[in-house]
Amino acid sequence: MRLLRLVLGCLVVVPLVVTVATNPVFVADGPGYSPDGSVSGQTVVTGTAFVVVDGDGTVEYRETVRDGYWDVDPIPDSDAVVVSTVTRSPDRLGCSNCVVQRIERIDPTTGDREVLYSEVTPGERNVEWHDVDRVNETRYVIADIAQHEVETVDTTTDTTVWEWSAYTALSPGAGGQFDGDWTHLNDVEIVRDGQYVTASLRNHDRVVFVNRTSGRVNESLSLGTDDDHSILDEQHNADYIPEERGGPAMIVADSNNDRVVEFRREDGEWVESWVWQDDRLKWPRDADRLPNGHTLVTDTNGNRVLQVDRRGRVVWSIETNLDAYEAERLSTGDESAGGTAAAELGLDSRTVEPETPLERAQVAVESVLGPRVVNSIIWLTPAWMRLPEFVTVLVSLVSALGLVGYELFARGLVPRR
């Protein structure tokens, strides 16, 4: 009996001790981690906080004034940036289920902030503006998830000057639940000399090109097909690279496929031209091609932001527990604005195959549950908990319940049959 107690006790304690010892909790306002030295320039990371990290991993600025931070765009010739933020159920509005959406100008060097535009939206989840692109000093284009539309607003008059609605262009049978999170429109970008706006419809596995004059979707240009996950699977932050920089090309965080992928336009078709992943990459939500040919990646469920060189090597990374959504290198322009297409640069692709029994078991579990379930579990669990840690904690929990049950039985507190 003592041996059974000892075994169960060890199964409770040992996995937890190993997990804690090998997975220190990441501190959002502590130093970062750069495995191969520093890089030039500051990087903004958004998520549950707004953080500016120096090239050597040092946190230069951090704030949590709002409940969430999403897209960030540098303002040319300025230290300030434009950020889309959200505050959930604000007391002063007296609403129990709403958010205040804002476009804000923040200067990390001084801490000064200015609200440029604001709206109140019913609901708290799947309504946040994930992307707000700066057109000029007064106009911004918004990816409006709650309304399933793209709108351009004038901040001087607080009016909408142009809009496109997915309701007028798409079949209600595609994507998510029609009366709920139908499109999850998470990214917009004005492309092709202003002729089109791209809209990333996450739940439709598509990036569509909308003509800004006619308001129609150009089906021949659109990338991806609903439920064809060999192309895209619930993607984020698609960046368009124009012809003068080796395109037309699209670099996309292919989230549920756990990869960053680039497609190039060839003979009227989108052809996969580059892909990158490693054995840690999990639900990436942003990828920017930098002017030097490197790629800056936000690895949300891998709890890091990393930079990949032309050969596919990780040359810089920082750990984060921010539920990171986007990373922006402040010195390189907005997103992939200064980047060149992978095919033009001759970038090396990288993919991974499971090698160890644990890796193969992880792939088997993920294939049974599906990527959406797996990534949802990871997103809800602590930042340090991946599959091995989840298994060890589960072993401890089951063993603890077994030990409690045994003690109750041994002390006669559980009726014997």
N, C-alpha and C positions, 0 to 999 in steps of 0.2 A: 504494500500500500504506500509506503514511504517512497519507493522507487517511482510509482506512478505519479505521486505528487511532485517529485523532483523533475521528472521528464516534462510534465505539463508546465511546471514553473519555468523551466529553461526555455520551453517553446514560447512562453509569454514574454520573457525578458530578453533573451539573446537576439531575436530578430529586431526588436526595437532598438537595442543598444547598437547593433551593427548599422542599422538604417540611419540613426542620429549621427553616429561617428563618421560615416562616409558621405553624408549629405548635409553639410552645414546650411543653415537657413540664410538665404541671400538677404542682404540689407539694402534697400533701395537707395538710401542716401549715403552709403559707404563707398569705398573705392571699387572700381570695376576690375575686370580681369583681361589682360591682353597677353595671350600666350606667345606672341612673336614680336614683342615690342609695340611701340605706339604707331599711330598713323597721323597724318596731318589733318587739321580741321576739327571742329566741334560737331557732335552728333546729337540731334534732338530725338528723344524717345517718348512716345505718348502711350497712354493706357490709363491706369488708375491714378497716375501722376504725370506731370510734365517735367521731364528731366533733360538737362543739357550736360553731356559728357565730353570731356576733353579727350584728345587723342591718346593719352596715356591711361585712360580709364578713370580719371578723377572726375567726380561729379561737381560741376561748376555752379549749377542752379537746379533747384527742385521746388515744386509747389504742388499743393493739393487743395487749392481754393475751390475747385469744382469737383463734382463726383466722377467725371470722366473726361478724357481728352482723346480726340480722334485724329483728324487730318491736321498736318502742319505744313505751311508753305512759307519759304523765306520771302521777305520783301526786298527787292533789289536795292542796292546802295544803302542798306540800313542794317542795324543790329537786330531789328525787331522781326517778328514772324506773325503770320495769321494762323490761328488755331480754332478748330471747331470744338466746342465744349458743351457739357450738359450738366444740369443740376436736377436731381430727382426730388419730386414732391416738395417743392419749396414751401416753408411755413407761411410766408407772407401772402402766398396765393390761395392758401386754404384748400388745396386740392390733394387728395390722398393717392392719386394715381396719374401723375402727369410729370413732364420734364420741361425745363426751360432750355431751349436750344440757342446757342450763341455763336456768332462769328466774332472772335476777339483778336485784338492786336496786343501782343505781349512782347516786351523788351526784356530779355533775360539779363542784360547788363545792368539794368536799373530796377527791375521788378515792376515797372509801370505797365498798366493794362488799360485798354479802352474797348468797350463793347461797341462793335460796328453795326450789328444787326441781331435781332432776337425774335424768337417765336415761342409760344407755349403749345406743346403737343400732348394730347391724351395718351396714356400708357407710359410704361417705364422701360420695357424691353423691346428690341427690334423696331424702335422708332428713332433712334439717335442718328443724326447726320454723320455718317462715317467719312464723307469727303466733301470739302468745300474748296473749290479752286478759285484762286484770285485771277480775275480777268484784267482789271486795272484798279486804280485807286478807289473807285466807287462801286464797281460791279463785281459780283461773285456768283459762280454757278454752284448749285447745291444738289447733292444726291439725297433726295428726300425719300427715305425708306418708308415712313409712315404713309405717304400719299402715293408711293410707287411712281414718282415723277422726277424729272430734272427741271429745275427752275433757275432762271437768272434773276437776281434781285439787285436793285439800285439802293445802296445804303443811304444815299442823301435824301431819298423820298420814301424809303421803306415800302417800295412797291415791287411787284413781280413784272418784269419787262418781257420775259419769254418763258415758255414752259412746254414740256413734252410729257404726256401721260402714257404709261404702259397700258392703261385700260383701253386706249384707243388703237393700240397696235398689236397686242399679244393675245393669244388664246387663253381663256380662263382655266383651261384644263392642264396647262403646263405649269411647271414650277411648284411652289409650295401651296399651302391652303389658300384658296382664293380670297376668303374673307379674313385672312390673318396675315402672316408673314409670307406673302405671295412671291414677290420678286427678290426681296432683300437687296435692293439697289444700293450697292456699297461704294461705287466709285464713278466719277465723271471726269472727262478731260476733253478740252476743245482741241481738235486735230485738223490736219490737212488745210492749213491756212485759214482756219475758222469755218470751213465748209461743214464740218461734222462735229458732233459731240459723241464721244463714246460713253456707254453706260454699262457697267458691270452688273449683270443680273445674277447674283450668286445662286439663287434657288432654281434658276433656269440653266445653269452651267453655260452661260453665254455672255459674250461681250458684243453688244450691238452698236452699229454706227447709225446715228440719227441725223438726217439732213436738217440743218438749222433753218433753212428757208421753207421747205415743204413740210417738215415735221415727220417725214416718213422714214422708216427703218430701211436701210440698204441691205437687203438680205445677202447679196453677193459678197459684201465686205465683212459681215458679221462672223465672229469666231466662236465655235463651239455649238453643241446641240444638246437640248435638254435630255438628261439621263445618259448621254454618251460619255461615260467617265474616262474613256481612253483619250479624250481630248482635254477636257477640263472637268473638275469635280468641286463645285462650290468655291470658286476662285475669289481672290481679292486683288485690288490695286493693280489693274492692268495698265501698263505704260506703253504708249505708242512711240515708236522710233521712226522718223520720217526717212524718205528716200535719200536725202543729202547726207545722212549718217548711216548709210548701209541698209536702210529699210526699203519698203515698208516692213516693219516688224512689230511684234507685241511681246513684251516680257511680262509674265504673269506669275503671281504667287498662287500656285495650283494647290489650294489648301488641303483638301481631303485626299489628294494623291501624294501629300507629303513631299512636294518637290517645287522647285522654281523652274519654269519652262519658258522658252522663247519660240515663237513662230515667225516665219518669214513669208512674205507674199511672193509666190512664184507661179507664173502662168495662170493667174486668176484664182489661186488656191492658197490657203494657209498651210504651210509645211513646217513640221517641228524641226528646228535648227539647232537647239541647244537645250540641255537639261542639267540640273544640278540638284544633288541631295547627298546627305551623309546619313550615318546610322542613328543620328540624334534628331535630325530635322523632323519636326512634328507640327503640322498645321501652320505653315508659314503664312503671313498675311501682308507682307510687303516685300518688294524686291526692286531696287533702283540700280540702273547701270550708271556707274560713275564715269567721268571723263577719262580716267586712266585705264578704262577697260575692266576694272574690278566691279563686283556686284555687292551691294549692301542689302542684307537680308534680315527681316524681322521674323524670328522663329518663336512664335507665340507659346506653343505648348512645350518647346524645348527650352524655354526660359532664358533666351539669349538674343542678342543682336550681333551679327557677324559680318565680316567682309571677306569675300572670296576673290582670289586673284585670277589671272587669265588661264592659269593651269588647273584651276579648280581647287586650289589649296586654301584653307582657312588661314588668313594672315592676321586677323584681328577679331576679337570677340569680347563682349561684356555679358556678365550674368545679370538677370533681372527677374524680379518677382512682380512686375507691374501689369501682368496680363498684356504685354506690349502689343500695340496695334500697328504703329508705323514708326519708322526711323528715317530721319532726314539729315544728310550731311550738309551743313549750312553753307559751306564754301563752294558747292558745286551746282547751285541752282535747284529749281523745283523738280523733285522726283528724278526721272531719267533725262532731264532736259539737255544735259551735256554728254549723254552716253551714245555709244555706237553699237550697231547691231552685232550680235555674236558671230554671224557668218562672215561679216566684213573683217572682224578682229581675229577670226580663227580660234575662238575660245574652245577649250577642252571641256567636253561634257563629263559628268560623273554621276553614276548611279551605284547603288549598293544592293548586294544580295545577302540574305541571312546565311551565316556560317556556323555559329555555335548552336547547340541544342536550345538554349534560352531564346536566342533570336528567332529560330524556327518556330518555337512554341508561341512567341509573341505574334508572329505573322499569322499563325493558325488561329489564335484567339481573335485577332483583328478581322480576319476574313469571315469568321462566324458572326461576330457582333456588328461588323460594318464600320466604316471610318467615321460616320457621324456619331454613332454611339460611343466609340472609343475616344474621339476627341472631346465629346461632351463630358465624359468621365474625367479625363485629364484636366479639362478646363475647370471643373468643380473641385478637384482635389488640390492640396497644397502644391506650391511651386516646385518643391523638391521631389514630389512623388511621381515617379514613372512606373512602368509595369513591374520591375523587380521590387521596388519599394512597396507598391500596392500589394504584391503577393506576400511580402514579409509581414506587413501590418495585418493582412487578412489572417495569416497563420497565427499571429499573436492574439488576435481577437477571438478566433475559434478556440484556441487553446485556453484562453481566459474563461470563456464560457464553459468549456469542458471541465476546467478545474473547479469552477463555482458549482457546477452540477454535481460533480463527484463529492465535493465537501458536503453539499446539502443531503445527498444520498447517504454518505457515511455517517452523518450525525442524526439520521432518522427523520430529517425534515421533509423528505420526499417519501410518500407512501410506497411500501414494497408490495409487489403483486404476489 
